[in-house]
Amino acid sequence: MSKPSSLVGPHAPDWSKSTSQTTGDVSSLDSYRESPTSPSDRDSGGLSEDQDSTESEQQSETEETGMAWNRQQSRTFHRVMTMLYYWEQNDYLIRWITLTSSPDSPDSENLAYNHQRLRQCVERADLAYDERQDDYVPMSHIDQLEHVTIRTSEGPENKGVIHTFWAWKPHDGQHSRDFYIPQNWLSGQWDRLHNASYVWIEDYGSKDYHDRGHVARYCASQYVGDHGEALESVSWSWGRSLGGALARTWEAVKAHTEGLQNALKLWHRVLGGETVRMGRRTGTTVFKPPPNLGTERTVSITPPADYNPPGPDGETTVTSHGSGPDDHEQLTSCNGCGQWKPESSVRTLRPRDGRIIHICSDCS
């Protein structure tokens, strides 16, 4: 397996590096992984992307980027753009990280799990030694890491590479705190967990070309490849970040708007924290922002413009038929529900066209 093009240069990994492997403790994080053939969201109830949806998303991202991308590249671009936009709008600090594998690393199916354990090491660390400063730096304030991660089959023996963005938001009163992780410390932790010492870490946005558009396009073009053959999965911390179905909500946004630009305007309003209501004749769809991203729909029936309600001013007269207490009550079929009801509970409508309509109290 040749070295991945994105890792050639001064940060190129030493694929022959070999160290001993140790284990760590287990704890789950609320992240969701999306493989190239998986449904759009974990809570989609078995919803799969049909051909129309795939072509629509691919066409939309092609219009936005000017590039002819395949389905995997389009989805990768959109997921990275969405998470970066949400973090930027909510004052998160972001780090761009690459984690590699070595010939002595575990098989590729352990890569995502070891990445999870690495995030837990960061969240639980109190101090970390920084070789550049020759001093220990505090890390106890770093907690609740969020991420968007691209896992590929690069590396020796296709054991995989993690390309990820970590995000952390300072709590109230912590705005002077920095999201700083010493590279040597992170490398040592990854070596301990995954038998691979090469780790690349950089501040997102530290260079002029590190805006989210350039970064997302780079991720889709360099990490995924022309045909998506290197892509294993795209995952993100849906519970800690958005709190709902990213892909399904995006599909609903596109279904309620005309054109990509209008869809993006609505999408950005929702990610920015605004609750948006879109009314239609058959009901209203409410787009809820993070941390409860999703949609709610209320169904209503709007009568046509030429509808005339019954009454003295309308074109329909109402005649009520009742029965006395001593009369044997007859049954009348309701034209609304089709059930036979006591005649006293049924109204007779006589439109001007000569029809006779029986409506029971339940239907009326």
N, C-alpha and C positions, 0 to 999 in steps of 0.2 A: 504493500500500500504506500503510495507516494505521500509526501507531506502535503497537507492542505495548503492551498495558495494563500489563504488568509493568515497563515501562521508562518510564512516564510519571511525571513528578515532578522532584525536584531532580537526579536522575541521568539525565534523559532525554538521549539522544544527539543530536548535531548531524548529522542525516542528510546535510546538504549539505557536510560536511567533505571536502576533497579534498587528498590529498598524493600524492607520487610513490611508486611501488612498487619495491621491491627484492626480491631473491631471497635465499634461505638455503640451507645445505647440507642433505643428506638423510640421515636415519638412522631406522630402523624402531623402533617401540616395541610392546611386547606388549599391545596393546589389542584389544578385540573389539567390533565394531559390530553392533547388533541393530536392523534396520529393522522397521517395523510388520508386514511380511509375511514376515520372514525366519524360518528355523528357530531354535529356542531357543538353541543353542550351536554354536560353530564345530566342535567335535569330536563332534557328535551323530550323525555318520554318516548324514546325510540325514534325520534325524528331524525331522518337522514337527509342529506343534501341531494336533491334531485338534479337532473341535468339542467333544467331551467335556472335553478338557483345558482348552480356552479357557474354557468355561462354568464349570468348577470353579474356576479361578484367579480369574475375575471375581466369582463368588459369594463366594469366600473373602475377597477384598479388600473387597467390599461389606459383608460381615458385620463386618470389622474396623474400617472407617472410617465405616460408617453412610451411605455415599454410593453412589448407583447410577452406577457407572463403566462405560465401555466397555472393550474389551480392551486398547487402547493405554494408557489411563490406569492400568489395573490392573497391567500389566507395568511401566510406568514407576515407579509407587509401590513395587512390590516390589523392583526393582533398586536404587533409591535407598535404601530402608530397609535392605536387606541390606548395601550397602557402608558406609553410615554406622554401622551396628551393629558391623560387623567392625572398622572403624577405631577406634571408641570403646573397644571391648574390648581393643584392643592399643595404646592410648596414642598414637595418631597425632594430629598437629596438622592441622586442616582449614581450608581457605579456600573461600569461596563466591564464584564469579567469573562475570561476564557479559561476553561478547565480541560486539560488534556488527559490522555491515557498513555500508558507505557506498555511495552511487551509483557510486563509482569502484573499489569492491572487485572482486576476481575473481568469476567465477561461483560459484554455490553448491557445486558439486562440489569446489572447492578449500578450502572452509571447514574440514573435518575435518583435511586435510593441514596447513594453516597453524596450526591449533590444536596439532597435534603438534610443529611446528617451534617454536612459542612455548614449549612445555614444555621442549624441548631447550635453548632460550636460557636459561631459568631454571636448568636443571641445570648449564650450562657457565659461568655468570657467576661472576666473582670478587667484584666490587664493583658497587654500583648507587647512583646519586645520588638522594637523597631530598630533594625540594623542601621538605617540611614541616620536616625537621631541618636543612636546608641543609648536608648532610654526606653522605659516602658510607657505606653500610652493607654489611657483609660478607654474601656469599651463597654462598661457595664450599662451605659445609657442606651446602647443599640439593642433594640428589641423589635418584635413584630415586623420582620423583614418581609417585603413583598417582592415579587419577581415576575419576569416573563422570560421564558427559556426556550432556546432552540437546541434540540439534541440531534446530532448528525452521526453518520457512520464513518466519519473520518478517523485517522489514527492507525496505529499498527494493528494488524489483524482485525480491522473494522471494529475495534473496541470502543470507539466513539469519542466525541468531543462535545463539551457543553459550551454554548455561547449564550450568555445570560446577562440580564440587567437586574441588579438588586436596587431596591428603593426603600428608603427609611424616612419617616417624617418625625421631626423633633416634637416632643410634647410641649405643652404650654410651659414657659419658663426655661426651655432648653434650647432656645434658638441660637445660643452661642456655642452649642455643641456641634462638633463636626462628625460627618459620617466617614471617618478615616479608619481603614483597615491596613495594617502593615503588610506589604507584599510578601516579605519573608515569612511572616507568621502564617499568612494564609497558605503559602506554598507548603510549609511544614505540616499544617493540618490536612491538606489535600494529599500529601505524600503518605501520611499516616492512615488515611481512610481509603485511598484508592491506588496506592503504590505508584504515584506519578507526581513529580515535584514541580513540573512546569505550570505556572499560573500567571496569567496576564490580567492586570487590573488597571483601569484608567477612569478618571472622572468623566462622566458623561457631560458633554457640552463644554469641555475644557479647550477645545479647538473651534475655530470659526466654522468648519465644515461639519461639526457634530450636532447640527440641528436634527430634529426628529425625522424630517423627511429624508435627509441624506442617510441617516443611520438605518431607518427602516428599509430603504432601497438597497443599502449595502447588505443587510441581513438577508433579504430575499434573493439577491443576485449572487452573493458570494457563498453564503452558508447552505443554501438550498440547491443551487446549481440549475443548469438549463432545463433539466428534465425532472428535478426533484428526487434524483436517485439517492442523494446523500441524506435526505431528511428522514429522521426517525419519528420525531414528534415535536409539537409546540405546546408548551404548558404555561400556565400563569396562576397566580395566587388569587383565584376568583373570590374566595370567601373573605379574605382580608382586604382585598382591593375593591372589587365591583359589587360583590355580594349577590350576583345573579348571572343569568345566561347572556354572555356577551354576543355570541354568534346569532342566537335566535332573536335577540332584541335588535340587532343590526338588520336582520332580514325584515323585521316588522317596520323599522324606520324606512327602509327602501320601498316597502309596499305602500306606505302612506305618503310618499313624496314622489315628485316627478323630476328625474334627472339626478345625477350624482352630486352636483353642487348643493342642491336643496337638501338632499339626504345628509350630506356632511354637516350642513348648518344645523339641522335638527339634532344630529348625533352629538355635535360639540355642545349644544345647549344642554342636552341631557347629561353628558359627562361633566359639564361644568357645574352641575348641581341644581338645574332647573327641572321642575315637574311640568311636562308639556302635555296638553290635552288636544287631541285631534278628533274633531267631530265629523261624523258621516251620517247619511240618512238612516242607516240601520243601527247606529249607536256611537259611542265615544270610546276611543282608545287613550289610556293614560300611560305615558312613558315616565317611569320612575327613575330617578338618578341614583348613582351609588351613594351609600353602601347597600342599596336595595334595588339594584338595576333590574329592570324587567318591565312588563306591560300588564295592564289591567284593562279589561274591556267590559263595558256596560252596554247591553242591547236594548234598544228602544225602537218602536215602530212609529214613524211619522206619517200621518195620513196624507194622501195626495192633495194637490192644490184644489181640485174640484170636489172635495168631500164636503157634504152638507150634513151636519149632525141632525138627529131627529128632534122634532119640536115644532112649535107653531110657526117659526120663521124658516124652517127647512123644507125640503121637498119630500120628507117622509113623515107620515102621521102614525101615531101610536094608538092602538086600541087595546085596552086591557079587558080580559074576560075572567071573571071570577065565578065562584059557585057558592051557593048558600050553605048554611050549616047542615041543612037536611038533605041536600042534593048528593047523589052519588057522583063523586069526582071522577072525571074522565082523564085519560092520559093523552098527551099530545107529543108528537115527535119534534125535538128541537132541531132546526136546520143548522145550528152552529156545531153542536157536539154529536148530533145524531142519536141521542138517548131519548127515551120516553120519560117525560116528566109530568107531574100533576098539572092539570090545566090551569089551576090558580097561580102557578109559578111561571107560566109561560106568557110572554107578550106577543101580540100579533102586529107585525109591521106591514103597512100597505103602501108601498111606493106608488108614485103616479103612473108607473108603467103597467099597473094592474097586477103585479105579483103579490102573493101573500107569503110572508116570512114569519116563522115561529122562532122566537129566541127565549131560552130559559133564563132564569135569574142568574145562574152561574156564568153563562156566556155574555150576558149583557153587562 
